[in-house]
Each structure stands twice: as C-alpha cells, then as structure tokens.
Amino acid sequence: MKTTFRKNYSSTDALEIREAPIPQPQENEVLVKVKATTVNRTDEGVLLGKPFIFRFFVGFPKPRLSTTGTDFSGVVVDKGSDVSNFKIGDEVYGFLDTGLGTHAEYVCVAADKPIFRKPDTISHEAAAASLEGAHYAYFFLERVKIKPGDRVLVNGATGAIGNAAIQLLLHRGAKVTFTYPTDSYEKVKYLPAERMIDYLKEDFTEQSELFDFVFDAVGKSSFGACKHLLKPGGIYISSELGPNGENIPLSIMGLFKKGKRVVFPFPGSPKVSIPAIRELIEQGQYAPLIDRVYALDDIGEAFDYMLTGQKRGNVVVTTNF
C-alpha cells in the first residue's frame, strides 16, 4: 500500500510516499481501506511539530507515528477477534488530534478510538471534511453559553473551523456576522448571516456594531484588536494561542474578573463532538466546505497549499478507489 513517511518533524520536503505492507489488525482493531482524508491545521502540527508544545502530545523528541494524518473516511475490510461493534463492509470515519497515521491507503484503528459509522447521506470526501474543523468549532461553542439572538462575529468564514462554527451558531439561533475574502463570495453567500464583511476591502475591527462574542476562527487577530467590538461582559475566543501565546494567560485572568474577557477553547473528546455533528449531517443541517481535492500521491502539494494559509475550506486527499 501507499503511505506517507517521515522520520522527524520537518517541512513537506522530507515527506515521502512509500510502499508498505498492508497492516494486520490486532484483536481490538479494525482495518480500514481509506477512501478520503484531509490535510488540516492539526496535521500541520503533526508534520512540523509546531507549536513545540504539540510534540508532547504527538511524540517527543520524534513523532510517535511515521505516517501523518489525523482523520479518515473509509470501509472496514478486516477486524480483530475482539471487535463486536463493527463488521466488515461498514463505512466508517473518525478523527484523533494526536494522530492516527491515516495518510495511507489502509490504516488500523482501535475500535475504542473515536471511530463511527459514516452518515449514509454524504460521500467519503464530505465525511472526512466533517471531522477536524467541525470538532474544534463544536468545542468553541461548548466553552461558552450561546443563546438564541446572541450577536456573534466570526473571523474566517472560509476556514474549516470558521465555516463549521457559523453553521453551528445559526443552528443555535445566533445572529452571525462573518468575514470572508473577495474570491470566496460564492462559497459563503448561502449562509443566512446578518452581515458579510469582505476583509480584503474592509477592516472588520473598525466597525461600530457590538457583539456578545467574537470568534477568531483563523487566529489572525487578537483580543486587544477586538475588545472594543465586545459588549460589556462579551467574550473573545481564538483558535490560536495569540500574539506571544497571550490567550492562555488572558483566559486564566478572565476567571478572576468581570467584564470583557478571553476564553481559550481547549477541545474535548471527538467521541462527544463527532456524534453531535453527525446528527446534524443526518438532519441536513450541516455540510462541510471543501476547497480542493488531491490524490494521495500529491499530498506534498496538498500540504504546501494548506500551509499558505489561503485555503478556502477543507483540503481533501483521496486514495485510489
């Protein structure tokens, strides 16, 4: 089978496509024929080992897995003797932010990991694109209390996290304003927002409207730049650590004072988020945004594109099927 390979944390220059034997499942594992996966911001951390603290979760001093990849959608083709919750032929999908080695044609996954039956209503490409970004968006919102009618600004409607967050917010009855780039209007115009701000033409931080929440889903702004946009008691959340890693200490400080504050959205288990998103998919109330689709042989190119920071949705990678 084809699989990615690297020895150390590195750039895409050192990421190889190699031939390897198809793995054999242990007693508690299923063997999945991978149909689709993604190259996402968590994969960036798995590949580069940045930020450095990430290495304590995915392997220190070297990566725990030589194969990259955190999510997948595919078909169970074999299973261990102790597996009773899946059968051969099941279409499944899953995600683990510490890495699963899913940038490969086959992968063994323990049956007690965050692996679930794929919704019948969507393709493998869409299923893979419904995992990482939606997982983080879900916990963005779980860390605060969103009420119907709350006014929310989302910076980054074309990111995997931001687009998912907007859909979840709308489902919860929030009034959403979001930012987007000029070339992606057609990708986001269907979202029933209160206002859409083309950030290439207008600085979203210079508007006069006030919000209950500001979600910086691309991590390119800061609490200082957005604080004046918040109502009294308003909350700022970012998908990144912020300038000089300020968002964690600011969130701790916010526990001891009233007023405008930062909440840092430490994510919980995909075993909680993915079933919740899956239910919305089956109800026709959630659909992932997909930017580009690459073949596994071109995964280096997919990584390079993702690393530009210019992707407009999920970057999907497919195997030969």
C-alpha positions as CSV (number, residue, x, y, z in Angstrom):
1,M,0.0,0.0,0.0
2,K,1.0,3.6,-0.4
3,T,1.6,5.7,2.8
4,T,3.3,8.9,3.8
5,F,6.6,8.6,5.7
6,R,8.9,10.9,7.6
7,K,11.5,10.3,10.3
8,N,11.4,13.6,12.1
9,Y,9.4,16.8,12.4
10,S,10.1,18.6,9.2
11,S,8.7,20.5,6.2
12,T,6.9,18.8,3.3
13,D,10.3,18.5,1.6
14,A,11.1,15.5,3.8
15,L,7.6,13.9,3.5
16,E,7.7,10.8,1.2
17,I,5.2,8.5,-0.4
18,R,6.4,4.9,0.3
19,E,5.2,1.4,-0.3
20,A,4.5,-0.6,2.8
21,P,2.8,-3.9,3.7
22,I,-0.9,-3.6,4.5
23,P,-1.1,-3.7,8.3
24,Q,-2.9,-6.6,10.1
25,P,-5.4,-5.7,12.8
26,Q,-4.8,-6.6,16.4
27,E,-7.6,-8.2,18.4
28,N,-9.2,-4.9,19.2
29,E,-8.6,-3.2,15.9
30,V,-10.4,-2.7,12.6
31,L,-8.5,-2.5,9.3
32,V,-9.9,0.4,7.2
33,K,-9.5,0.9,3.5
34,V,-9.1,4.7,3.5
35,K,-11.2,6.4,0.9
36,A,-10.6,10.0,1.9
37,T,-8.8,12.0,4.5
38,T,-7.8,15.7,4.8
39,V,-4.8,17.9,5.3
40,N,-5.7,20.3,8.1
41,R,-4.3,22.6,10.7
42,T,-3.9,19.7,13.2
43,D,-1.9,17.8,10.5
44,E,0.3,20.9,10.3
45,G,1.2,20.4,13.9
46,V,1.7,16.7,13.4
47,L,4.1,17.3,10.5
48,L,6.0,20.3,11.7
49,G,5.9,19.7,15.4
50,K,4.8,23.3,15.9
51,P,4.0,24.9,18.3
52,F,6.6,23.0,20.2
53,I,4.2,22.0,23.0
54,F,2.4,19.9,20.4
55,R,5.2,17.4,20.4
56,F,4.3,16.3,23.9
57,F,1.1,15.0,22.5
58,V,2.2,13.5,19.2
59,G,5.7,12.3,20.1
60,F,8.8,13.7,21.8
61,P,11.5,14.1,20.6
62,K,10.4,12.4,17.4
63,P,6.9,11.8,16.0
64,R,5.2,8.7,17.5
65,L,4.0,7.8,14.0
66,S,6.0,7.9,10.8
67,T,2.8,8.3,8.9
68,T,0.9,11.7,9.0
69,G,-2.9,12.0,9.1
70,T,-5.5,12.6,11.8
71,D,-8.8,11.8,10.1
72,F,-10.3,9.4,7.6
73,S,-13.4,8.0,6.0
74,G,-13.4,4.5,4.5
75,V,-14.6,0.9,4.7
76,V,-13.8,-1.8,7.2
77,V,-12.1,-4.7,5.3
78,D,-10.9,-6.7,8.3
79,K,-11.2,-6.8,12.0
80,G,-9.7,-8.4,15.1
81,S,-11.4,-11.1,17.1
82,D,-12.4,-8.8,20.0
83,V,-14.3,-6.3,17.8
84,S,-18.0,-6.6,18.0
85,N,-19.2,-3.0,17.3
86,F,-18.1,-3.0,13.6
87,K,-18.4,-5.6,10.9
88,I,-16.6,-6.0,7.5
89,G,-18.2,-3.7,4.9
90,D,-19.1,-1.0,7.4
91,E,-18.5,2.6,6.1
92,V,-16.7,4.4,8.9
93,Y,-15.0,7.7,9.7
94,G,-13.0,9.1,12.6
95,F,-10.6,11.7,13.9
96,L,-7.9,11.9,16.6
97,D,-6.0,15.1,17.1
98,T,-2.9,13.3,18.3
99,G,-2.6,11.4,15.0
100,L,-3.8,8.2,13.5
101,G,-1.5,7.7,10.5
102,T,-4.3,8.0,8.1
103,H,-2.5,9.5,5.1
104,A,-2.3,6.0,3.7
105,E,-4.4,3.5,1.7
106,Y,-5.1,1.4,4.7
107,V,-5.0,2.0,8.5
108,C,-5.6,0.0,11.6
109,V,-7.7,1.8,14.2
110,A,-8.6,0.5,17.7
111,A,-12.3,0.0,18.0
112,D,-12.4,2.1,21.2
113,K,-10.9,5.2,19.4
114,P,-13.1,8.0,18.0
115,I,-14.4,5.9,15.0
116,F,-18.0,5.9,13.9
117,R,-20.3,4.7,11.2
118,K,-20.3,7.3,8.3
119,P,-23.6,9.0,7.6
120,D,-25.2,7.4,4.6
121,T,-26.3,10.7,3.2
122,I,-22.8,12.0,2.4
123,S,-19.7,11.0,0.4
124,H,-16.4,9.8,1.8
125,E,-14.9,13.1,0.8
126,A,-17.6,15.1,2.7
127,A,-17.4,12.8,5.7
128,A,-13.6,13.3,6.0
129,A,-14.2,17.1,5.7
130,S,-16.8,16.9,8.6
131,L,-14.3,16.0,11.3
132,E,-11.3,18.2,12.3
133,G,-12.7,21.6,11.7
134,A,-16.2,20.7,13.0
135,H,-14.7,19.1,16.1
136,Y,-12.9,22.3,17.1
137,A,-15.9,24.5,16.2
138,Y,-18.1,22.4,18.4
139,F,-15.9,22.9,21.4
140,F,-15.6,26.6,20.6
141,L,-19.2,26.9,21.3
142,E,-19.3,24.4,24.2
143,R,-16.9,26.5,26.2
144,V,-19.4,29.4,26.2
145,K,-23.2,29.8,26.5
146,I,-24.7,30.8,23.2
147,K,-28.3,31.9,23.4
148,P,-30.8,32.5,20.6
149,G,-30.4,36.1,19.5
150,D,-26.8,36.5,20.6
151,R,-24.8,38.6,18.2
152,V,-21.7,36.8,17.1
153,L,-18.8,37.9,14.9
154,V,-16.8,35.1,13.2
155,N,-13.5,36.0,11.6
156,G,-12.8,33.4,8.9
157,A,-15.9,32.0,7.2
158,T,-13.9,30.1,4.7
159,G,-11.8,28.2,7.2
160,A,-12.7,24.7,8.2
161,I,-13.3,25.8,11.8
162,G,-14.9,29.1,11.0
163,N,-17.4,27.7,8.4
164,A,-18.4,24.9,10.8
165,A,-18.8,27.4,13.6
166,I,-21.1,29.6,11.6
167,Q,-23.3,26.7,10.7
168,L,-23.5,25.6,14.4
169,L,-24.2,29.1,15.6
170,L,-27.0,29.5,13.1
171,H,-28.4,26.2,14.2
172,R,-28.4,27.6,17.8
173,G,-30.3,30.7,16.7
174,A,-27.4,33.2,16.9
175,K,-27.3,36.3,14.7
176,V,-24.0,36.0,12.9
177,T,-21.7,38.4,11.1
178,F,-18.7,36.9,9.4
179,T,-15.6,37.8,7.4
180,Y,-14.6,36.3,4.0
181,P,-12.2,37.0,1.2
182,T,-13.4,38.5,-2.1
183,D,-12.8,35.4,-4.2
184,S,-14.9,33.2,-1.9
185,Y,-18.2,35.1,-2.0
186,E,-19.9,32.2,-4.0
187,K,-18.7,29.7,-1.3
188,V,-20.4,31.6,1.6
189,K,-23.3,33.6,0.2
190,Y,-25.7,30.8,1.1
191,L,-25.2,31.3,4.8
192,P,-28.0,33.4,6.3
193,A,-25.8,36.0,8.0
194,E,-26.8,39.4,9.4
195,R,-23.8,40.8,7.6
196,M,-20.9,39.6,5.4
197,I,-17.6,41.6,5.6
198,D,-15.1,41.2,2.8
199,Y,-11.9,41.5,4.8
200,L,-9.8,42.4,1.8
201,K,-11.9,45.5,1.3
202,E,-12.8,46.4,4.9
203,D,-11.1,46.0,8.3
204,F,-13.7,44.1,10.4
205,T,-12.3,45.6,13.6
206,E,-13.2,49.2,12.5
207,Q,-17.0,48.7,12.6
208,S,-19.2,50.2,15.2
209,E,-21.5,47.2,15.9
210,L,-21.1,45.5,19.2
211,F,-21.2,41.7,19.7
212,D,-21.7,39.2,22.6
213,F,-19.0,37.0,21.2
214,V,-16.1,37.4,18.8
215,F,-14.7,34.1,17.4
216,D,-11.4,34.5,15.6
217,A,-11.5,31.1,13.8
218,V,-8.3,31.7,11.9
219,G,-6.3,33.1,14.8
220,K,-5.1,36.2,12.9
221,S,-6.4,38.9,15.2
222,S,-6.1,39.5,18.9
223,F,-8.1,40.3,22.0
224,G,-6.7,43.8,22.0
225,A,-7.8,44.4,18.4
226,C,-11.3,43.1,19.0
227,K,-12.0,44.1,22.6
228,H,-13.9,47.3,21.6
229,L,-16.2,45.2,19.4
230,L,-17.5,43.3,22.5
231,K,-20.5,44.3,24.6
232,P,-19.9,44.6,28.4
233,G,-19.2,41.1,29.5
234,G,-18.5,39.9,26.0
235,I,-16.2,37.0,25.2
236,Y,-13.3,36.7,22.7
237,I,-12.2,33.2,21.5
238,S,-9.4,32.4,19.2
239,S,-8.4,29.1,17.5
240,E,-4.7,30.0,18.1
241,L,-2.6,30.9,21.1
242,G,-2.5,34.6,20.1
243,P,0.5,37.0,19.9
244,N,3.2,35.7,22.3
245,G,0.9,33.0,23.5
246,E,-1.3,35.5,25.3
247,N,-4.7,33.8,25.0
248,I,-4.0,31.2,27.7
249,P,-2.9,33.6,30.4
250,L,-5.6,36.1,29.4
251,S,-8.2,33.3,29.7
252,I,-6.9,32.4,33.2
253,M,-7.0,36.1,34.2
254,G,-10.6,36.2,33.0
255,L,-11.6,33.7,35.6
256,F,-11.0,36.2,38.3
257,K,-12.5,39.3,37.0
258,K,-15.7,40.6,35.4
259,G,-16.1,42.4,32.1
260,K,-14.8,41.6,28.6
261,R,-12.6,38.5,28.7
262,V,-10.9,35.8,26.7
263,V,-11.9,32.1,26.8
264,F,-9.4,29.6,25.4
265,P,-11.3,26.7,23.9
266,F,-9.4,23.6,25.0
267,P,-11.1,20.9,23.0
268,G,-12.7,17.8,24.5
269,S,-13.0,14.3,23.1
270,P,-14.1,13.6,19.5
271,K,-16.3,10.9,21.0
272,V,-18.5,13.8,22.1
273,S,-18.2,16.2,19.1
274,I,-18.4,13.9,16.2
275,P,-21.7,12.2,17.1
276,A,-23.2,15.7,17.7
277,I,-22.1,16.8,14.2
278,R,-23.2,13.5,12.7
279,E,-26.7,14.1,13.9
280,L,-26.8,17.5,12.2
281,I,-25.5,16.0,9.0
282,E,-28.2,13.3,9.0
283,Q,-30.8,16.1,9.6
284,G,-29.5,18.0,6.6
285,Q,-28.4,20.9,8.9
286,Y,-24.6,20.7,8.4
287,A,-22.4,20.4,5.3
288,P,-18.7,20.9,5.2
289,L,-17.0,23.4,2.9
290,I,-14.5,21.7,0.6
291,D,-11.8,23.7,-1.2
292,R,-9.6,21.3,-3.2
293,V,-9.2,17.5,-3.6
294,Y,-5.8,15.9,-4.1
295,A,-4.7,12.4,-4.8
296,L,-2.5,10.7,-2.1
297,D,0.5,10.8,-4.5
298,D,0.2,14.7,-4.4
299,I,-0.1,15.0,-0.7
300,G,3.0,17.2,-0.5
301,E,1.3,19.7,-2.8
302,A,-1.8,19.5,-0.6
303,F,0.3,20.3,2.5
304,D,2.1,23.1,0.7
305,Y,-1.3,24.7,-0.3
306,M,-2.7,24.3,3.2
307,L,0.4,25.9,4.7
308,T,-0.1,29.0,2.6
309,G,-3.0,29.9,4.9
310,Q,-5.1,30.7,1.8
311,K,-7.3,27.6,1.7
312,R,-11.0,28.2,1.3
313,G,-12.4,25.3,3.3
314,N,-11.2,21.7,3.7
315,V,-8.3,20.3,1.7
316,V,-9.3,16.7,0.9
317,V,-7.0,13.8,-0.1
318,T,-8.3,10.7,-1.7
319,T,-6.8,7.3,-2.4
320,N,-7.4,5.1,-5.4
321,F,-10.8,3.5,-5.1
